[in-house]
């Protein structure tokens, strides 16, 4: 899916797996919530490099992974040659034969152009009674990180950057699901502070990886000082003796197509 975030197309898939592997490892509870049965057809929407897609297959599902990043799909195909992966846009993808379930971990918040269109596409990909089980960033996700970033931009006299994500409240996302023909069976909204163990550059590394689009077009000579300032601003809230933390807030749900 193309998320209207140019930097995402250039994500380094190797760095994504090695330095930010928590994106995949934190998906284990979501897999348990989906609880795929052997032989079920499951679509993994925003599959990245396919780590959780492979876990779905290991549990016996007939799985298809879809992502908008060609490098991610290339790596997924190389790592898991027995699994089907395709490049697709989450806002308007189409499937010939409907699936029993759609699964998505840490991807829906990147599909910010029209979240309702994404939900509508998911609905069309499901059989009646099919399950939509997903987790995304919720309202307040990365608030300290974002505040530090925006403050640094203002201090440098820069225009406020357009942020590349969508972090809804539980009520907002439940309304979208219901409007697009889903019955919400479960919705959880919770804080999940997450160690950034592989971020020696602290909040600056997080910005480079997950908000790289805000750096595009800036004068090259100010990028590093700007990111150092982000670190200084974020450190009081997010740096611990043991390392940096990301102030994540997650929205996890299970819904059923009417």
N, C-alpha and C positions, 0 to 999 in steps of 0.2 A: 504494500500500500504506500502511496506517496502521501507524505504527511504535510506537505507545504513547508518543509523545513530543509532547505538545500543541504545543510551540513550533514543531515542524516544519510544522504546518499553516499557520503564519503566516510562514514563511520569505518574505523579500522576494525574488522571483524575479529582479528587476533587479539587486539587490546580489549575489545568488548568481552571476550571469553575469559582472558587471563586477569585483567585488572578489575573487571566489574562483574565477576561471576556470580555475585550475590543476586543479581537480577534473575538468574536461573535457579539458584539454590533456594531462594525464598519462595519459589513456586510450588514446592512440595505440598503444602497444605491445600493449595488450589487443586492439584491433581487428586488429592484425597476427596475433596468436595465433589469433583466431577465423578470420581469412581467409575471410570469407563469399564464396560463389560466386554469380554472377548467377542470380537466380531463386529462391535459397534463402529459405525463410520463417524470419525471425529475430525473436525477441521480446526487446526491451530492457527488462529488469526494473529498476525504479527509474530511469527515464529522465531525471528532472529536467526541464529546459527543452528537452530534445530535441537537444542539440548532437551527441552521439555517435549518436543515432538517425538523424539526417540523414546522418552519415558512413556509416553502414551502408547507407542507401538510395543514397547516391552510389556505393557500391561494387557496386550492383546487387541488393541484397537486397530482398525483399518484407517490410517491417518493420512491427512494431507496438510502440509505446512505452506502458509502463504505469507509473504513479506514484500514490502516495497523496495527493499535494498538489494540490489544485484550482488554486491560482495557478500552479504549475509547468506543469500540463497546459494551462491557458489560454494561457500564454505560448508553449508548444511549438506549439499549434495555430495561433496567430497568426503565428509565425515560419516554420513549415513546413506550409503548408496542404495540401500534397500527400501528407502522411504521416498515418497513423492513430495517434491517441493516445487512451488511455482512463484513467480513474481506477480503481484497483484495489488490493486488499490483498494484499501479497506472501505472507501466511500461508495464504490460501485462495482464490486466484484460480483460475478455470477457463477453459479454452479449448475451443471446439467442435472445431476442426480442429487436430491436433498440428503442432508446428513442427519444423524441422530443427535449430534451435539456440536456446538461451537465452543471452543476453549480459547481464552486469551489472557496472557500474563504480561503486565507492565507494558502494554502496547496501545491500548485504547486512548490514553491521554495524549498520544502523539497525533491522533486522527482528529485534529482540531478544526478543520475547515467546516465540517458539518456533522457533528456527532450523531444527530438523528438519522442522517443518511447511512451512516455506518450500521446503526441498529437495524434499519430497514433492510439493508443488504444481508445482515445476519439472519433476520427473520426469513427472507426468501431462500436462504441456504439450508433452512431447517425443515424437517418433516413436522406436521402438526404434532404437538406434544414434545417436540425436540427441546433439548436443554441448551441454555446459554449461560456458561459459567466463566466468570472473568474476575480479574483484579486490576485496578488502575489507581493512579494517584488521585486522592480525594482533596476536597477543599482544605487549604492550609498546608498541603504538601510542599516541602522545601521552602517554607515561609522565611526562615532565617537566611538561608542561602540566597533566596531571591531578593530579600531586603538588602543584604550586603551588596549584591550585584547592582541593584538599581541606585543605591546610595553612591557607590563608586562612580557610576556613570554620571550622576548629577554633579559630583565633586569635580569631575574632569570636564564639565560643561558640554557633555554629550547628550544628544537626544535620547529620550527613554527608549530602550530597545523593545521590539516586538517579541514577546515571549512565545516559544514554539509549542506550548502545551495547553491542555484543557483539564482543569482539576475541579470537577463538579461537587456540589454538596450531595449528600445521600438523597434528599428530597428531590432535587433537580434531576438526578439521573433516574430515579424511580419513575418520575413523571414521563421522562423520555421513553423508557422501556414500556410503560403501560400504554402510552399513546401509539407506539409502533406495534402493538399487538402481543405484548408479553404479560404474563402474570409473574410478579416477583415473589419468589418463595423464600428467599433469604437475602438479607443485606446487612453487611457488617462494616463499621466505620471505626478505624482504630489507628492510634499512633504506633509507628514501628521505627524507632531510632535505629539506624543501621551503620555499623562501623565502615568507614572508608579505608579498610586496611591496606589497600594497594594504591593509595593516593598520597605519595610523598609530598606532592605539591598542595595538599589540602583542598580547600574549596576551589582554588584555581583549577586543579585537575578536573573537578566536577564540572565546572563551567566549560572547560575545553571539550569534555566528552558529551555532556547532555544539553548544552546550550551554545554549541559552537557557532550557530548562525548569528548570535549577537556580536561576535567578533569580526564578522565579515564586513569589509569596507572601512574598518578603522585604520588610522595611520599606523603602520607597523611598529613605529618607535614607541607608541604608548601602550601597546598590548600588554607587555610584561609588567610595567609599573601599575597599570590598571588592575591586573589580576593580583598583584601583590597587595594592593589596597583592598580588594575583595577579601583576601585572606585576613588582613588586619581587622576588618569590620566583622567578619564572621567568627573569628577565633573566640571571643568571649562566650558565645553561646554554643559553639560546636566543637571546639578543640578540648580534648580531655588529656589527662596524663597518658592514657593508653593510645591516643591517636584521635583522628578526626571522626566526627559522626555526621551523618546526613539526617536531617529532621523530616523523615518520611511520614506521611499520613496516607493510609490505604483505604480503598473502597472495594470490598469484595462482595460479589453477589451471585446468586443462582436464580435464573428465571426460566420460564417455560413458554414456548410459543403456543398461543391459543389455537 
